[in-house]
Amino acid sequence: MSPFARSALTLALAFLYAPILVLIVYSFNDSKLVTVWGGFSTRWYAILFADGPLLAAALVSLKVALLSAAIAGVLGTLAALALDRHGRFFGRGAYTGLLYAPMVMPEVITGLSLLLLFVGIGLDRGIATIVIAHATFATGFVAVVVGARLKSLDRSLEEAAADLGAAPLRVFLGITLPLIAPSVVAGFLLAFTLSLDDLVIASFVSGPGATTLPMRLYSQVRLGVNPEINAASTLMIALVGLVVLAASWLTARRGQGG
Amino acid sequence: MSGRLTRRLGRGLVRGLPLLWLVLFFLVPFVVTLKISFSSPATAQPPYLPVIDWQGGLEGWSEFLQALDFQNYHMIAGDALYRDAALSSLGYAALATAILALIGTPTAYAMARASARWQPILVALVIVPFWTSFLIRIYAWIAVLKPEGLLNGALLKLGLIAGPLPLLDSSVGVLIGLTYAYLPFMVLPLYAVMSRLDPALLEAAADLGAGRARAFATVTLPLALPGLAAGALLCFIPMVGEFIIPDLLGGSDTLMLGRVLWSEFFSNRDWPLASAVAVLLLILIVVPVVLFREAELRREEAAEGRGR
């Protein structure tokens, strides 16, 4: 690697990680001023765990993330199967476009248009509407993760099972699903973190009584930097870090017939 | 039930369930938004008029259609606020995409040339920030960019500046935020293409006397263009409609369409106008996508032509 390329890479990684490190370090700062170091302290974590509305919002977020990731996990896996196994079916291009468009669509558009639909059909806004919205934009991400696994799958086992007379559903449950299971779980975890993270779409489609963690954090962030938010952020980063480790461990196992 | 029938039913379910969901919750909402963008705001529940009268039959429909008008679009076309917001959204997104291309290309190149043992680690390092909360990552920059923040403090200590620079609440802050948040989306497609390049091509260039820089400019870069185009599109589209970054890092005068839509909806409670802004935003986004698809199709055709 040339020295230029090496320093470009180092700088890019520093750029990606420096703000996160600053945030974590200052969550242990005793001073209320975020830019002045006042000694090590965990008092912001104590304040955080006594913050009732914040904890309630975290619980709402967890519920929404679990439910929406479960729906997106099923839908995304089915869509990936359709794209990988159904060949060049009619409307395949449009199908792919519809599947992947929610991934890049600006969140303000997705959020507003879903809200207008919910109001139009008279659906009460709350946890259920946030779950539907999150499942919609996460399905494409799951399909990408599962699709990559399906593409590299050795088909001979499935063919052997089919030759021996197993019905398609039985082949799927007995052979295909166990083989792609790690990627399905990885896709589920990705959908889970995306849901946990979303502010914009949830703000549009939620109703009174359903405040998610990012919505709560945002209302405080608007008032300025606050060490309690740093503490909450650090815990969220730690949680997501664990999820990422689990997901990468699951995808790394694929070579071992897992 | 015969085997063939269950098989067809199974296939239909596999393909149809996601299709049904996405049509219902992604496509239909756009139609609803389009319809409401032709409505007028009202102090009612829901806050717009007209509302379709399903019992009114044909007459109700024609009344409904007659009540629709282009009023919101006239407003958007006539008011400089919306034009400026659209232009500055495109400007910020284009500028940030260019900066991302400049940073992302050498980064992806370095990753692709790293040893096989290091490559998956480097890819993971680029992806991990994408998994952590977007809101939190942008929030983290406030402490860095503030007038009394860490960056200004470091620059003052080094004696590089006389007074704190206005990094936060400015267009500089928005550009830094956009570049930071979308860097993985630029690096990963570029890396995907560059890591698949045949090293023999670079060896051949070196044998023919090309230096590293020349080999990069004449061999690597042209072959990596599809990755660059994909990365640019992946960054440009969501950036045009970005809300969180201009809201937290931009000043009160930082106009972007995502922010205008947000305030029309949440502050002014003008749902029809917010819908019209959404339609405008969608049009701004669809144009580059169509251009990209056209270019891709042409390239594929050209490649097939050469293969024959």
Contacts between the chains, C-beta under 8 A, distances in Angstrom:
chain1	res1	chain2	res2	distance
A	1	B	110	5.8
A	1	B	113	5.0
A	1	B	114	6.3
A	2	B	212	5.5
A	4	B	106	6.9
A	5	B	106	5.7
A	5	B	109	5.5
A	5	B	110	3.7
A	5	B	113	6.3
A	6	B	110	6.1
A	8	B	103	7.5
A	8	B	106	3.6
A	8	B	107	5.5
A	8	B	109	7.8
A	8	B	110	5.7
A	9	B	106	7.5
A	9	B	107	5.4
A	9	B	110	3.8
A	9	B	111	6.5
A	9	B	114	7.8
A	9	B	122	7.3
A	12	B	103	6.1
A	12	B	104	7.9
A	12	B	107	4.2
A	12	B	183	6.7
A	12	B	187	7.3
A	13	B	125	5.9
A	13	B	126	7.7
A	15	B	103	7.9
A	15	B	180	6.6
A	15	B	183	7.2
A	16	B	125	7.6
A	16	B	126	7.1
A	16	B	129	5.0
A	16	B	180	7.4
A	16	B	183	6.4
A	16	B	184	7.7
A	17	B	129	7.1
A	18	B	144	7.6
A	19	B	137	6.6
A	19	B	140	3.8
A	19	B	141	5.4
A	19	B	143	8.0
A	19	B	144	5.6
A	19	B	180	7.3
A	20	B	129	6.8
A	20	B	132	6.8
A	20	B	137	6.6
A	20	B	140	6.0
A	22	B	140	6.3
A	22	B	143	6.1
A	22	B	144	6.1
A	22	B	150	6.3
A	23	B	136	7.1
A	23	B	139	7.6
A	23	B	140	4.2
A	23	B	143	7.1
A	26	B	143	6.6
A	34	B	143	4.8
A	35	B	143	6.5
A	35	B	146	6.9
A	35	B	148	5.5
A	35	B	149	5.8
A	35	B	150	6.4
A	35	B	153	6.8
A	74	B	17	7.8
A	75	B	17	6.4
A	75	B	18	4.5
A	75	B	21	5.6
A	76	B	18	7.3
A	78	B	13	7.6
A	78	B	14	5.0
A	78	B	15	7.5
A	78	B	17	5.4
A	78	B	18	5.2
A	79	B	15	7.9
A	79	B	18	3.9
A	81	B	14	5.3
A	82	B	11	7.9
A	82	B	14	5.2
A	82	B	15	4.0
A	82	B	18	7.2
A	85	B	14	7.9
A	86	B	11	6.5
A	86	B	14	7.6
A	86	B	15	6.1
A	89	B	15	7.1
A	95	B	15	7.5
A	95	B	19	6.6
A	98	B	19	7.3
A	98	B	22	4.9
A	98	B	23	7.3
A	98	B	26	6.7
A	98	B	27	6.9
A	99	B	18	6.9
A	99	B	22	6.7
A	101	B	26	7.1
A	102	B	22	7.4
A	102	B	26	5.6
A	104	B	233	7.9
A	104	B	234	6.5
A	104	B	237	4.7
A	104	B	238	5.6
A	105	B	237	7.8
A	105	B	238	7.7
A	105	B	241	7.9
A	105	B	285	8.0
A	106	B	237	7.4
A	106	B	238	5.6
A	106	B	240	6.7
A	106	B	241	2.3
A	106	B	242	7.1
A	106	B	243	7.8
A	106	B	258	6.0
A	106	B	281	6.4
A	106	B	285	7.2
A	107	B	238	7.8
A	107	B	241	7.3
A	107	B	243	6.9
A	108	B	241	5.5
A	108	B	243	5.4
A	108	B	258	4.7
A	108	B	261	4.9
A	108	B	262	6.2
A	108	B	278	7.0
A	108	B	281	7.4
A	109	B	33	7.8
A	109	B	241	6.3
A	109	B	261	7.9
A	109	B	278	4.9
A	109	B	281	6.1
A	109	B	282	6.1
A	110	B	26	7.7
A	110	B	29	7.9
A	112	B	33	6.5
A	112	B	261	6.7
A	112	B	265	6.3
A	112	B	274	6.0
A	112	B	275	6.8
A	112	B	278	5.3
A	113	B	29	3.6
A	113	B	30	5.5
A	113	B	32	6.5
A	113	B	33	4.2
A	113	B	278	6.7
A	114	B	25	6.5
A	114	B	29	5.1
A	116	B	29	6.4
A	116	B	32	4.7
A	116	B	33	5.5
A	116	B	36	5.6
A	116	B	271	7.1
A	116	B	275	6.8
A	117	B	25	7.3
A	117	B	28	6.2
A	117	B	29	4.2
A	117	B	32	5.0
A	119	B	46	4.9
A	120	B	32	5.3
A	120	B	46	7.6
A	132	B	25	5.9
A	133	B	25	7.5
A	135	B	21	7.5
A	135	B	25	8.0
A	136	B	21	7.0
A	136	B	22	6.9
A	136	B	25	4.4
A	136	B	26	5.7
A	139	B	18	6.3
A	139	B	21	7.1
A	139	B	22	7.0
A	143	B	18	7.8
A	167	B	3	7.2
A	167	B	6	7.4
A	168	B	6	7.9
A	168	B	7	5.7
A	168	B	10	5.8
A	169	B	6	7.8
A	169	B	10	6.3
A	190	B	131	7.6
A	193	B	131	5.3
A	196	B	133	7.2
A	197	B	132	7.9
A	197	B	133	4.6
A	197	B	134	5.6
A	197	B	135	7.0
A	199	B	134	7.6
A	199	B	135	5.2
A	199	B	244	6.5
A	200	B	243	5.5
A	200	B	244	6.9
A	200	B	262	7.9
A	203	B	266	7.7
A	204	B	265	7.4
A	214	B	133	6.9
A	214	B	135	5.2
A	217	B	135	6.3
A	217	B	136	7.6
A	217	B	139	7.7
A	218	B	135	6.3
A	221	B	135	7.2
A	221	B	139	5.2
A	221	B	142	7.8
A	221	B	248	6.7
A	224	B	142	7.7
A	225	B	139	7.6
A	225	B	142	5.3
A	225	B	143	5.3
A	225	B	146	7.5
A	229	B	139	6.8
A	233	B	133	7.1
A	233	B	136	4.3
A	233	B	139	7.0
A	233	B	140	7.4
A	236	B	132	7.4
A	236	B	133	5.7
A	236	B	136	6.4
A	237	B	132	5.2
A	237	B	133	7.6
A	237	B	136	7.0
A	240	B	131	5.3
A	240	B	132	5.2
A	240	B	133	7.3
A	241	B	128	7.7
A	241	B	132	7.8
A	243	B	131	7.3
A	244	B	128	5.9
A	244	B	131	5.1
A	248	B	124	6.5
